[in-house]
Every structure is written in structure tokens, then in C-alpha cells.
Amino acid sequence: MKKTLLLCFIHGFKGGDDTFGEKSEFALHLAALVGAALPKVSVRAVTYPRYETRGDLHECVTRFRDWLLNKVIDLEVANGTPSPTVEPSVRTILIGHSMGGIVAAETAISIASETPISQDDRSSIAVNVGEPLTNGLMFPYIQGVLAFDTPFLGISPGVVAHGAEVHYNSATAALTQLSGLSNIFWGNYNQAAGNNGTNKPAAALPAPEPAPEKKRRESNGWGWGRIAVVAGAAGALAAGGAAAYMNRDQLTTGWTWVSSHLEFVGCLARGAELRKRVSLMVHLSKEMDVGFANLYTRLGRAASSKEVSMVGTVMGNERTFCNLPERKDAGLWIEAVNDKARDETGAHMAMFEPKENPGYRKLSEDAKNLIVKWSRNEWYETSIRAAIT
């Protein structure tokens, strides 16, 4: 029986089906590289359809896990696997960009621990570090979690602090911004709610812009570059008092839309939960030989140093989007240098664009080498053995 290695790609905050290329070029390119290096198995790439990066992270993980289960079952049936839960013919590499990496890690941990994700439990990490994660059986079987610029330990202080200083340099500026919140929030909310004359569902995200324009706007618009802005807006709302009350109708509806997105990325503010997630992935890697790595962006020659009062001077060649681990027992972290990007968010968004990332080829090779290393095992070596006799 020829086995199947499934590369499952998951986008991150405000991402979509085009995160890994407008036509999934990076996903297909990586699958081709892996397929050439692992000829004994069939390598397939699949991209998880665009999901709403809002609301509870645990609900998102549950939906993804159900979707993945159905995909793997279909492949096992097609392969004619006698006992897929005991000896699966399909193994999966979960590949996530940004917050997609956290979705991937949460999925791997939940499958290994066989712990259902509860919407009522704020922490989806139900097992303790050091305890056995699994009895040795996983279905679907996760062979590795490969993350691209995932802030497993939070966003780099330079990114957040700099954004906060630029947009909210003083309490006065924050209150001034309050009067313009309608342009930032309610306009987006009105698009999402269908108030622009189109018949879109109330819960839908704004319609995607044409691809080139979308790529240009996302680094400066309502994306990662605005996380600090939204945090500042929350403070403005708390301090606004009378102004907020005067706009209470808009605040009630629009802020629900905004806070729903903040809820999704809210896990990045819970340090203990972040560290525990990483520790559990390291534990899973040691116990079940599940690969775990994060290819993180670092700015190169095009970046300059910047002064951020909260963290001091950040040298240009030390600027990263992700907080980096201080200890070695945090999985494998490999830098992906972008010599063209001028800021951390730009590098983060342009990872899979060859024209905007001079390190695209090395990034692809590093990813391929990791997947091949994790997958070249007994499961791989026994693929198609029965057909040879």
C-alpha cells in the first residue's frame, strides 16, 4: 500500500485562501519538493478554507479538527486501509502561518491527549506538562507541526510598543482618536454587516480586495499592524467617558465586531498559557516523535534600527515579529531573513511572496528539509512494501 503524507496549510489572523500564494503556489511548491525527496509516499497539499479569525480560538480549533478528520477518513477509505486508527496509511504535517501555527499546535495537543475542547473552559490545554499525552495512538496521526512566524511566545515588544507609540503617544492623542473610531471600526463593521448595500451575512468579514491591493493594505490596515492600535483604542474607550456615552449605540454594535477579533488573538496576552502550549509541544515531540519547528522572520539589510522607549534601541538586524525563546527547550526555531522588508509586519505578511522575500528559496528548502527529516521513519520505509512482492 502506498501511503500518503498530507501537508495541511492553515492561515492566520485576517488571512485567507491566498495566504500561501494567490493560487497556493507556495503550498504546491513545497509539496513538490517534499514529494521528490520522499518518493515512497504520495504527498498531497490541502489548504484549510478561509475561516473567520474572530471569536473563541477553541471553537476554531474544534471546527478545524472536524474538517481534518473528514479529510483523513476520505483518504484512508480511498487507500483501502484495514485499520486506520491502529496503522494509519495517512500522516499529516500541520503547517500554519502566524496564528495558524497556534491552531495547529492546539489541534495536535488535543488529538494526542484525546481531550475534547470545551467552549466553557478558557484554557484548551487540559493536560499537565510531564503527564503522558497519549497512549501511543493518534487519529488523525500528526507527524509534525511546522509554523511560519507564529508568535508562540507572543509578538515582539518592539512591534507592539512601536505601534502603540506611533498611534497613541499620549492620553490626549488617544482621546482624540476616539472621535475617529467610526472610521476605523464602524466602517469595517458596516461592510461586515452588509450596510454597504450588498446582501452579505451579518457575521461575514469584509469582502476581500483584489489581490495586489489587498497585499499592500494588509500590512498597514486592519491586520497585525493594528493590534497595538486596537489595544490603545480599548484604553480610549475606557477613558472616554462622556464621548463614549454619546456614541453608545455605535459602540455597542461596532465594538462587538472589534472585540470579537481581539478575543481570537487574546491568547497572545496570556503568557502562562503560551509557555505551557510550547512546553506541551516539546513534550509531544519527545514522547511521540512529532516534529515541532517555527520558521520566524528577521529583518535584514533593508531594516534600520529604531528607538522604542519601552524596550530601548532595537537593532535593524535583530528585529523580529515573534518573541524569541530565551531557553533552548522550546522546539526548533529557525530564522528566515528578509533583506527587502523594512518593518516586521511587512516581513511577516510577505513570507510566501518571492518578489517581496529574497529568502523565499531558502525558506522553502528549510521547510522541505524539516518535513523530510520528520517523515523518513519506519512508517515511510514500509510504504508500498506489499506491492513489491
C-alpha positions in Angstrom: 0.0 0.0 0.0 1.4 3.4 -1.0 0.9 5.7 2.0 0.0 9.4 2.0 1.7 12.3 3.6 -0.8 15.2 3.9 0.5 18.7 4.1 -2.3 20.8 5.6 -1.9 24.6 5.4 -3.7 26.9 7.9 -3.8 30.7 7.5 -3.6 33.1 10.4 -5.2 36.3 11.6 -7.1 38.1 8.8 -5.6 35.6 6.3 -7.4 33.6 3.7 -7.0 31.0 1.0 -4.3 33.2 -0.7 -2.0 33.3 2.3 0.3 30.7 0.8 0.2 32.3 -2.6 -2.7 33.7 -4.7 -3.2 30.2 -6.1 -1.5 28.3 -3.3 1.9 28.5 -5.1 3.9 28.0 -2.0 1.9 25.1 -0.8 2.2 23.4 -4.2 5.9 24.2 -4.5 6.6 22.8 -1.0 4.6 19.6 -1.8 6.6 19.1 -5.0 9.9 19.5 -3.1 8.8 17.0 -0.4 7.4 14.6 -3.0 10.7 14.5 -4.8 12.6 13.8 -1.6 10.1 11.2 -0.3 9.2 9.1 -3.4 7.8 6.1 -1.5 4.7 8.1 -0.4 2.1 10.2 -2.1 2.5 13.8 -1.0 -0.7 15.9 -1.1 -1.2 19.5 -0.2 -4.5 20.9 1.1 -5.3 24.3 2.4 -7.9 24.8 5.1 -10.6 27.1 3.6 -10.8 30.6 4.9 -12.2 30.8 8.4 -13.3 33.7 10.5 -10.5 34.8 12.7 -12.8 36.1 15.3 -14.4 34.7 18.5 -13.2 31.9 20.6 -9.9 30.2 19.5 -11.1 26.9 20.9 -14.2 26.9 18.7 -11.9 27.5 15.7 -9.7 24.5 16.7 -12.8 22.3 17.1 -14.1 23.1 13.6 -10.6 22.6 12.1 -10.2 19.3 13.8 -13.5 18.0 12.5 -12.7 19.2 9.0 -9.2 17.5 9.1 -10.8 14.2 10.4 -13.1 14.0 7.5 -10.3 14.7 5.0 -8.1 12.0 6.5 -11.0 9.5 6.7 -11.7 10.0 3.0 -8.0 9.3 2.2 -7.9 6.2 4.4 -11.0 4.9 2.6 -9.5 5.6 -0.8 -6.3 3.8 0.3 -8.3 0.8 1.5 -6.6 0.9 4.9 -7.7 -2.1 7.0 -7.1 -0.5 10.4 -6.6 3.3 10.0 -6.7 4.1 13.7 -4.1 1.4 14.6 -1.9 1.5 11.4 -2.9 4.6 9.5 -1.8 5.0 5.9 -2.1 8.8 6.2 0.1 11.0 8.3 -0.3 14.8 8.5 2.0 17.7 8.7 0.1 20.7 10.1 1.6 23.9 8.5 0.4 27.2 10.0 1.2 30.8 9.3 1.1 33.2 12.2 -2.0 32.3 14.4 -2.5 29.3 12.2 0.5 27.8 13.9 -1.3 28.1 17.2 -4.3 26.5 15.7 -2.1 23.7 14.5 -0.4 23.2 17.9 -3.7 23.2 19.8 -5.0 20.6 17.3 -2.0 18.3 17.7 -2.1 18.6 21.6 -5.9 17.9 21.7 -5.6 14.9 19.4 -2.7 13.4 21.3 -4.4 13.9 24.7 -7.8 12.9 23.3 -9.2 15.8 25.3 -12.3 17.5 23.8 -12.0 21.2 23.6 -14.6 22.9 25.7 -16.1 26.2 24.9 -16.7 26.8 28.6 -13.1 26.2 29.5 -10.9 29.2 28.8 -7.8 27.1 28.5 -7.9 24.3 25.9 -4.7 22.9 27.3 -6.1 20.4 29.6 -3.1 18.1 30.3 -0.2 18.9 32.6 3.4 19.1 31.4 5.1 15.8 32.2 2.0 13.7 32.1 1.6 11.2 29.3 -0.1 12.9 26.4 -1.2 9.8 24.6 -1.4 6.0 24.8 0.6 5.9 21.5 -2.4 6.1 19.1 -3.3 9.3 17.3 -6.0 9.7 14.7 -5.6 11.6 12.6 -1.9 10.9 13.0 0.1 14.2 13.3 3.7 13.7 12.1 4.7 17.3 12.7 3.7 20.9 13.4 5.6 23.4 11.1 4.9 27.0 11.9 5.8 30.1 9.9 6.4 33.2 12.0 3.9 32.0 14.7 4.1 34.1 17.9 4.1 31.1 20.2 5.6 33.3 22.9 3.9 36.5 21.9 4.6 39.3 19.5 8.0 41.0 19.8 7.8 44.0 22.2 9.3 46.2 19.5 6.4 45.6 17.2 3.6 46.3 19.7 5.3 49.1 21.6 6.3 50.9 18.4 2.8 50.7 17.1 1.3 51.9 20.4 3.7 54.9 20.5 3.1 55.9 16.9 -0.7 55.9 17.3 -1.2 56.7 20.9 1.7 58.8 22.1 -0.3 60.4 24.9 -3.7 60.2 26.6 -4.8 63.3 24.7 -4.0 61.7 21.4 -5.9 58.6 22.5 -9.0 60.6 23.3 -8.7 62.5 20.0 -8.6 59.2 18.2 -11.9 58.2 19.9 -13.8 60.6 17.7 -12.4 58.9 14.7 -13.1 55.3 15.8 -16.1 55.2 13.4 -13.7 55.4 10.5 -11.5 52.6 11.8 -14.1 50.3 13.3 -17.7 51.2 12.3 -16.7 51.4 8.6 -15.3 47.9 8.7 -18.3 46.8 10.8 -20.7 48.3 8.3 -19.0 46.4 5.5 -19.1 43.2 7.5 -22.8 43.7 8.4 -23.8 44.4 4.8 -24.7 48.0 5.3 -23.0 49.0 2.0 -25.9 47.8 0.0 -24.8 44.2 -0.6 -26.5 41.2 0.8 -23.8 39.7 3.0 -24.5 37.9 6.2 -24.1 39.9 9.4 -21.3 37.8 10.6 -19.2 37.9 7.4 -15.9 39.6 7.2 -15.4 42.4 4.7 -15.2 41.3 1.1 -11.6 40.7 0.0 -9.9 43.3 -2.1 -8.2 42.5 -5.4 -5.1 40.5 -4.5 -2.3 43.1 -5.2 -4.2 45.9 -3.4 -5.0 43.5 -0.5 -1.4 42.6 -0.1 -0.4 46.3 0.0 -3.1 47.2 2.5 -2.9 44.3 5.0 0.4 45.4 6.5 -0.9 48.9 7.2 -4.6 48.2 7.5 -6.7 46.2 9.8 -4.2 43.5 10.4 -1.2 42.8 12.7 0.0 46.3 12.4 -3.3 47.5 14.1 -3.2 45.2 17.1 -1.4 47.9 19.1 -3.9 50.4 17.8 -6.8 48.4 18.9 -5.3 48.0 22.3 -4.9 51.7 22.5 -8.5 52.2 21.4 -9.6 50.0 24.2 -7.9 52.3 26.6 -9.5 55.3 24.9 -12.9 53.8 25.3 -12.3 53.2 29.0 -11.2 56.8 29.5 -13.6 58.5 27.1 -16.5 58.7 29.4 -18.9 61.2 28.0 -17.8 60.8 24.5 -18.3 57.1 24.6 -21.7 57.5 26.1 -22.7 59.9 23.3 -21.8 57.2 20.8 -23.2 54.3 22.8 -25.3 52.9 20.0 -22.4 52.6 17.6 -20.1 51.4 20.4 -22.5 48.6 21.3 -22.6 47.2 17.8 -19.2 48.1 16.3 -17.2 47.3 19.4 -18.7 43.8 19.4 -17.3 43.3 16.0 -13.8 44.6 17.0 -13.7 42.8 20.3 -14.6 39.5 18.7 -11.4 39.7 16.7 -9.5 40.7 19.8 -10.8 37.6 21.5 -9.3 35.4 18.8 -5.8 36.9 19.3 -6.3 37.3 23.0 -4.3 34.2 23.7 -1.2 36.1 22.8 -1.6 38.2 26.0 -1.8 35.1 28.3 1.9 34.4 28.9 1.4 31.3 31.1 -0.8 29.7 28.5 1.7 30.5 25.7 4.6 28.9 27.6 2.5 25.9 28.5 1.5 25.3 24.9 5.1 25.3 23.8 6.1 23.0 26.7 3.4 20.5 25.7 4.5 20.6 22.1 8.1 19.9 23.1 6.8 17.1 25.3 4.8 15.7 22.5 7.8 15.9 20.2 9.9 13.9 22.7 7.2 11.4 23.5 5.7 10.7 20.1 8.4 11.9 17.8 6.2 14.7 16.4 8.2 17.3 14.7 7.9 20.9 16.0 9.5 23.9 14.5 8.9 27.6 13.9 10.5 29.4 10.9 10.4 33.0 12.1 11.1 36.2 10.1 14.0 38.5 10.9 14.7 41.8 9.1 17.9 42.1 7.1 19.8 44.7 5.2 16.8 46.9 4.4 15.9 47.5 8.0 17.1 50.3 10.2 17.4 50.5 13.9 14.6 52.1 15.8 14.2 53.6 19.3 11.3 52.3 21.3 11.0 53.8 24.8 9.5 50.6 26.3 12.3 48.3 25.1 15.2 50.6 24.1 17.0 50.6 20.8 16.2 47.6 18.6 18.9 47.0 16.1 17.8 46.6 12.5 19.2 43.1 12.1 17.6 42.0 15.4 14.1 43.0 14.6 11.7 40.0 14.5 7.9 39.7 14.5 7.9 37.0 17.1 9.1 36.9 20.7 12.0 34.5 20.7 12.6 31.9 23.3 15.2 32.6 26.0 15.6 28.8 26.7 16.6 26.1 24.3 13.8 23.7 25.3 11.2 25.5 23.1 11.3 23.4 20.0 13.3 24.3 16.9 13.4 28.0 15.9 15.0 28.8 12.6 15.3 32.4 11.3 14.0 33.4 7.9 15.8 36.6 6.9 14.1 39.1 4.6 16.6 41.6 3.2 13.9 43.6 1.4 11.3 44.2 4.1 11.6 47.4 6.1 9.4 46.5 9.0 8.4 43.4 11.0 4.8 43.3 9.8 5.8 43.6 6.2 8.2 40.7 6.5 5.5 38.7 8.3 3.0 39.2 5.5 5.4 38.7 2.6 6.9 35.3 3.7 5.4 33.4 0.7 5.9 36.1 -2.0 9.1 35.5 -4.0 9.2 39.1 -5.2 9.0 40.5 -1.7 11.1 37.9 0.1 14.6 37.4 -1.3 14.9 34.4 1.2 11.9 32.6 -0.4 14.0 29.8 -1.8 15.9 29.1 1.4 12.6 29.2 3.3 11.2 26.6 1.0 14.3 24.4 1.4 14.4 24.7 5.2 10.7 23.7 5.3 11.2 20.8 3.0 14.2 19.5 5.0 12.3 19.6 8.2 9.3 17.7 6.8 11.6 15.1 5.2 13.5 14.6 8.4 10.3 14.1 10.4 8.8 11.7 7.9 11.7 9.5 7.0 10.9 6.8 9.5 9.6 3.2 9.7 6.1 4.3 8.6 7.7 5.8 5.4 10.1 2.9 4.8 7.2 0.3 4.8 5.2 2.2 2.2 4.3 0.2 -0.9 6.3 -2.8 0.6 3.3 -5.1 0.0 3.1 -4.1 -3.7 6.8 -5.0 -4.3 6.4 -8.7 -3.6 
